Amino acid sequence: MTGAAGRIPLRVVLLGLGALAMLTGLYGGLWRSGWALPHGVRLAELHGPLLVCGLFGTVISLERAVALGRDAAYAAPVLAALGSLCLLAGVPPAVGALAYVLAAAALSAATLFITTRQPTLFMATLSLGALSWLVGNLLWLGGHSVPDVTGWWLAFLVLTIAGERLELSRLTAPKRGSVALFGAAVVLLLVGAAYGILDRGGAAMTGLALIAMTAWLVHHDVVRITLRQSGQTRFMAACMAAGYAWLGIAGVLLLAAPPATATFGYDAALHAVLVGFVLSMVFGHALIILPAVARVRLAYRPILYAPLAVLHASVLLRIVSDLLAWSDGRAWSGPLTVVALVGFVATLAGAAAANRA
């Protein structure tokens, strides 16, 4: 398999397997939130790994492979997708975990390869993100529970997104203290991951890291400029801004309602980061990433604001329900998230079909 044309079918297959991990992970999440679904028990146990490693690990690795433009870089998304298939096939979970470890190792190697040739702060941040995924996967393979390794998985996602936004921030004039604030956030995040968010101290450090990262993003990101524009640019900026708000809220939740003392503190903080922050970023970047990865033409439509609004309504309902221990609210937040994702994908598919017509 050589050349860009030969890689296009593989890219599409990998995106499809990432979507499969997302759908099955969401199915397990619905069972966890109170819906009695067939076969939901087994998928509920895989809810976190399928979404973090199966969905985000595959998509992030695929995006990195496309950017690098080397066949060897596709080992990471292929292994991540293979790990998901192993978990869904019912083989021992250690097999899927090992595939995820190898995927993270491949992503780390590819990212470090770029960093040695482009030694910048944003590339170093991306490398730390990939290495965090590797550490979390190794711990999970070694028998640690998902909550025990969640801090490392959050570091993977937060540092990956922060590194990409840091690259874009070079378009604006640097502000005094920018690097120091960013560096402090990264250090706190990694130390918090090492302690674990189930530990009260680890949760506090992770919470402070998320607040510091939010402060950096708000003051130094190009979103401050692009929010004033229109069309697709403004939609992307709205996704970023809403995501930053949830990242900061997650930090506050970890400080005010740490998982060690609050019944649903773990659930609230995770959904604020994974759904409110990360998925909002996915919505914002989809119009750029999908054309580059899958070679499909997409056009912005104002209707995209509708699934975005539903997504953030689902996060708000989930967190309020967690804080109030309201089981019905927790149960209905899951279907709302599914509706938002399906609606977003359907809207993009409609736009792609219209462009082909």
N, C-alpha and C positions, 0 to 999 in steps of 0.2 A: 504494500500500500504506500504509494508515493504521490506527492503533489497535493495541492489543496483540494482539487476536485475529488480525489480518492478518499479524502477524509470526511467529506460532507455526510455521507450515509452514516458513518460511525458517530459523528457529532449528534445527528438526529436520534440515533439509537440511545446514546448516553443521556440525552435530554429526556427521552421517553422513560428510561429507567429511573432517572431522578424524579420524574413526575409520579412514577409508580411508588417510589419510596415515600413521596409526599402523601399520596392518597392513602396508602396503607398505614402510614404513621398517624394521619388525621383520623382514620377509622379507629385505631387503637386509642387515640385521644378522646374520641366520643364515648367509648366504653368507660374510660377513666372518669369522665365527667358525669356519668350516671345513665348512659343509654345502654340498654340490654341488647347488644348486637351479637349475631352469630359469630363465633370464633374471635370475639373481641378480647377475651382474656389473654390469649397468646400475643396478639398484636399490641395490647396495652403494655405488656412488658417490654416491647421493642419500640414504643412510641418515641422516646428520646433519641436512641441511636439511629432510627430510620430517618428522622427529620434532620438531625445535626450532621450525621455522617453520610447517610444515604442521599438526602436531598442537597443540603448545602455543601457537603464535602464533594459530591459529584459535580455540581454546577460550578463551584469556585475552582476546582481543579481543571475542569474543562475550559473555563474562561482563561485560566493561566496557560494552559497548553496551546490554545489558539493564539494568545499573545506571544508566546515563545516561538511558535512555528516550527517545532521539532517533533518528529514522530515519537521519540522516547518520552516526551512530556505527557503523552496520552496514557502512559501507564497508570498515573494517579487516578484519573476519572474512571478508567476501566476497572481498576481494583476496587474503587469505592462502590461502583455499580455491582461488581461481583459480590462484594460483602453484603449488600442489600439482598441480592438474589439468594445467597446462602441462608441468611436469616429467615427469609420468607419461605424457603424450601423446607424448613424444619430440621436442617442439619444442626449439630451441636453449635450453640452460640459462639463458642470459641473460634470456630472456623470463620464465621463472618467477622468477628472481632479482629482476627489475624489479617484478613483481607483489608480491613479498615486501617490497621497499623501499617501495612505495606503501602497503602494508598497515601497515608499521611507522610510516610518516609519518602515516597517518590515526589510528593508535592514539596516537601521541605528541601529535597535535593535540587529540584528544578528552581525553586525560589532563591536558594542560596547561590546557585549557579549564576543567576541574573545579578544578585547582590554583589558578587565578587567583581562583576564587570561594570556595575552601575552602583557604586557604594554611596547611596543616599539614605537619608533618614526614612523616607517612605518605603524603600525597599527593605531596609532593616526591620521595619515594623511588620511588613508582610511576612518576612522570614520568621519573626517571633510568633506571628499568628499561626503559621504552618507548624512550627515546632510545638506550639501549645496543643494543637490538634493531635500531634504525635504522642505527646506525653499523656494526654487524656485517654487516647486509645490504648496505649500500653498499660495504663492502670486498669482500664476496663478489662482488657485481655487477662490481666493478672488476678482478676477476681474482685476488684473493687466495684461497689454498686454505682449505678448511674448518678445518684445524687452526690456521691463522693467525687466523681470526676467532672461534674457539671461546670465547676469553676474554670477548668482548662478548656472545655468546649466553648464556654462563653468567651474566654479570652481569644480563642481562634476566630470566632465570628466578629467580635468587636475590633480586634486589631486588624483583621483583614479589611473591614470597612473603613476604619480610621486611616489605615495606610493609603487606601485609594483616595480618600478625601484629602489627605495630606499632600498627595501628589498634585491634586487639582488646586490646592490652596497656594501653590507656587505662583499662580496667575495673579495673586493679589500681593500688595506690599506687606512684608512681614512686620508683625507688631512686637514690641518689646515684651519679653517674657514668654513668647509663644512656644519656643522649643522647651523651655523649662517646665511649663505647665503640661505640655504633651508628654514629656519624659516622666514627670511625676505620676501622671495617670497610668502610663504603661507599667512602671515599676510597681505601683500599688495593685494594679490588676493581676500581675504575675505573682506577687507575694500572697494576695488574697486567694488565688487559685491554688497555691501550694498548701495553704492552711485548709482550704475547702470552705464553701459557703455554708455548710452545716455547722461549722465552728463559728461561734459568735464573733471572734476576732477576725476570722477570714471573711465573714459577711460584711463586717464594718469596713475592712480595707477594700473589698470589692465595691461596696457602695460608694465609698469616697472616690475610688477610681472612676466609676461611671459618672459621678457628678463632675469630677474634674475634666473628664473627656467631653462631657456635654458642654461645659463652659468653653473648652477649646473650640469645639465644633461651631458653637453659636457665634463666637467672636472672630474666628479665623477662616471659616469656610466660605467658599464663593457663593453659597446659598443666599447670603445677605444681598448679593447683587442680582442673582438670577430670579429671586422672588419678585423683583420689580418688572420683569419681562412678561411675555405672554406665551400662549400656546403650549407646546410640549416642554419648553424650557421652564415655564412657570409650574407646570404639573410636576415635573421632576423635582423642582425646588420645594414644592408643597409636600411631597413625599419625604424628602430629606428633613425638612423642618419638623414635621409631625413625628418622624422617627426619633429625632434628637430629643423631643419633649418626653417621649416614653423612656428613652435611655436615662434621662435625668430622674424621672419618676421611679424607675427601677432602683437607682442608687438610693433614693430617699427611702424606699420600701425596705431595702436591705438594712438600713440604719434604724428605721423606726419599728419595723416588724420583722426582725431577723428570723430565719427558719428555725433556729434553735429554741425560740420562745413563742413564736406565732404559729398557730395551727396551719394556716394556709400561706404563711410568709414565703415559703419556697415556691409555691405555685404562682403567687402573684408576681414575684420578681422575675421568674422565668418567662412568664407570658408577656410581661412588659418588654423584656429584651427580645425574645424570639419572635413574637408576633408584632408587637408595637414598633420595635426598632428594626429588626432584621427584615421582616416581610415588607415593611414600608419601603425599605431600601430596595428590595427586589422589585416592587412595583415601579419605583422611580427609575431603575436602571434597565428594566426589561426592554424598553423601546430602543436601547442602544445595544444591549448584549445579544438579544435574540437575532437581530439581523446579522451581527458579526459571526455568531456561532452557527446558526442554522441556515444562514443564507436565505432568509425570508424578508420580504419587504413589509414593513409595518408603518402605519400612519397614525399620528396622534388623533384621538377623538375626545371631545369634552366629556363624553359619557364615562370615561375612565375614572372620573371623580366619584361616580356612584359606588363601585366596588371598594374604592379607597375609603370612602366614608363608612361603609359597612364594616370594613376591616377594623377601623379604629373604634367604632361602636362596640364591636365584639370584645376588644381589649378592655375598654372601659367597663363593660358589663362584667367581665371576668374578674377584674381587680376589685371592683366594688363588692361583688359577690363573695370573693375570698375574704375581704376585710370584715364583711357582715356575716360570714358563714352561711350564706344564702344558697342552698343546694340547687334550687330551681334556676336561679340566675347563672350559676356555674354550668348547669346542664345546657342551657340555651345559648351560652356564649360560643360553644363548639360549633353547632350548626351555622351560626352567623359567620364564623371564620371560614367555614367551608363555602358558604354562599358567596362570600367576598372573593375567594380564590377562584372558584368556578366562574363567577361573573367576570372577573378580570381576564381569565384565559379565554372565555367565550368572546369577549369584546375584542381581544387581540386577534383571535382566529377570524372573526368577522372582518376585521380591518385587512388581514392578510388576503382573505378571499376576494375582497373588493379590489385590492391592488392587482390581483391576478386576472380579474375579469376585464 
